[in-house]
Amino acid sequence: MELYCCAFNCKGKYVKGGPYIFHSFPKGETRRKEWCILLRRENFTPTNASKICSKHFD
């Protein structure tokens, strides 16, 4: 199974030893909603398989 970043317009793809680290969504509802807002994707509901790549973190 290939792993891609779910952020809007991101082409981040998991490659073993590659440049990106992939993060799971927080389990807490408040923080999870904050992350969804920051993704700028309307009507997006993350699943347990949804990931965000390290490009989106400072």
Backbone as numpy.savetxt, mean C-alpha at the origin, in Angstrom:
# Nx Ny Nz CAx CAy CAz Cx Cy Cz
2.48 -15.51 -6.90 1.63 -14.33 -6.90 2.52 -13.08 -6.90
2.25 -12.17 -7.79 3.00 -10.92 -7.85 2.40 -9.92 -6.88
3.25 -9.08 -6.32 2.82 -8.11 -5.32 3.07 -6.71 -5.86
2.00 -5.91 -5.92 2.09 -4.54 -6.41 1.61 -3.57 -5.34
2.10 -2.36 -5.41 1.66 -1.29 -4.51 0.24 -0.87 -4.92
-0.62 -0.63 -3.93 -2.00 -0.25 -4.23 -2.21 1.26 -4.26
-1.17 2.06 -4.11 -1.30 3.52 -4.16 -1.64 3.96 -5.59
-2.40 5.04 -5.69 -2.84 5.57 -6.98 -1.64 5.82 -7.89
-1.70 5.26 -9.08 -0.71 5.50 -10.14 0.71 5.06 -9.78
0.86 4.16 -8.84 2.19 3.66 -8.46 2.49 2.37 -9.22
3.68 2.26 -9.70 4.11 1.07 -10.45 5.02 0.18 -9.61
5.06 0.43 -8.28 5.90 -0.36 -7.40 5.53 -1.84 -7.43
6.52 -2.68 -7.67 6.31 -4.13 -7.74 7.36 -4.81 -6.88
6.95 -5.82 -6.14 7.89 -6.55 -5.29 8.82 -7.40 -6.14
10.10 -7.21 -5.89 11.14 -8.04 -6.49 12.08 -8.42 -5.36
12.36 -9.71 -5.20 13.25 -10.14 -4.12 14.59 -9.41 -4.24
14.99 -8.78 -3.14 16.22 -8.01 -3.14 16.10 -6.66 -3.84
14.87 -6.29 -4.22 14.64 -5.04 -4.93 14.67 -3.82 -4.02
14.42 -2.66 -4.61 14.58 -1.40 -3.88 13.44 -1.06 -2.92
12.31 -1.75 -3.00 11.15 -1.37 -2.20 10.84 -2.38 -1.11
10.34 -1.86 -0.01 9.79 -2.68 1.06 8.29 -2.48 1.01
7.52 -3.54 1.18 6.06 -3.43 1.13 5.47 -3.54 2.52
4.54 -2.62 2.80 3.94 -2.51 4.13 2.47 -2.92 4.07
2.03 -3.67 5.07 0.62 -4.02 5.21 -0.13 -2.86 5.83
-1.43 -2.81 5.58 -2.26 -1.78 6.20 -2.38 -2.04 7.69
-2.49 -0.97 8.48 -2.67 -1.14 9.93 -3.98 -1.86 10.23
-4.02 -2.56 11.33 -5.24 -3.26 11.74 -6.24 -2.32 12.39
-5.76 -1.26 13.04 -6.65 -0.29 13.69 -7.45 0.50 12.67
-8.75 0.63 12.92 -9.65 1.25 11.96 -9.29 2.72 11.68
-8.94 3.48 12.70 -8.63 4.90 12.52 -7.42 5.08 11.63
-6.35 4.39 11.92 -5.12 4.52 11.12 -5.34 3.98 9.71
-6.09 2.89 9.59 -6.38 2.31 8.27 -7.11 3.32 7.39
-8.09 4.03 7.97 -8.82 5.06 7.21 -7.90 6.19 6.79
-6.98 6.59 7.67 -6.01 7.64 7.32 -5.18 7.23 6.12
-4.71 6.00 6.13 -3.91 5.51 5.01 -4.73 5.53 3.71
-5.99 5.12 3.78 -6.85 5.09 2.59 -7.03 6.49 2.02
-7.20 7.48 2.88 -7.34 8.87 2.42 -6.07 9.31 1.71
-4.92 8.98 2.27 -3.64 9.39 1.68 -3.36 8.71 0.34
-4.00 7.58 0.08 -3.80 6.87 -1.19 -4.45 7.58 -2.36
-5.42 8.43 -2.09 -6.16 9.17 -3.13 -6.85 8.23 -4.12
-7.48 7.18 -3.58 -8.26 6.26 -4.41 -9.68 6.24 -3.87
-10.63 6.66 -4.69 -12.02 6.67 -4.26 -12.55 5.26 -4.10
-13.38 5.07 -3.08 -14.07 3.80 -2.83 -13.12 2.61 -2.71
-11.94 2.83 -2.19 -10.97 1.74 -2.00 -11.11 1.16 -0.60
-11.24 -0.14 -0.52 -11.28 -0.84 0.75 -10.14 -1.85 0.75
-9.13 -1.64 1.60 -7.99 -2.56 1.60 -8.36 -3.94 2.13
-7.71 -4.94 1.57 -7.87 -6.32 2.05 -6.60 -6.69 2.81
-6.55 -7.89 3.33 -5.34 -8.36 4.02 -4.15 -8.47 3.05
-4.44 -8.57 1.76 -3.38 -8.68 0.75 -2.91 -7.33 0.23
-3.62 -6.25 0.53 -3.25 -4.91 0.05 -1.96 -4.44 0.70
-1.05 -3.90 -0.11 0.25 -3.44 0.37 0.57 -2.07 -0.21
1.41 -1.32 0.50 1.91 -0.03 0.03 3.43 -0.10 0.04
4.06 0.36 -1.04 5.52 0.29 -1.11 6.17 1.45 -0.36
7.42 1.27 -0.06 8.17 2.23 0.76 8.37 3.58 0.09
8.07 3.72 -1.19 8.18 5.02 -1.86 7.25 6.05 -1.23
6.21 5.60 -0.55 5.18 6.50 -0.03 5.38 6.86 1.43
6.53 6.55 1.97 6.84 6.86 3.36 8.11 7.70 3.41
8.14 8.65 4.33 9.34 9.49 4.50 10.34 8.82 5.40
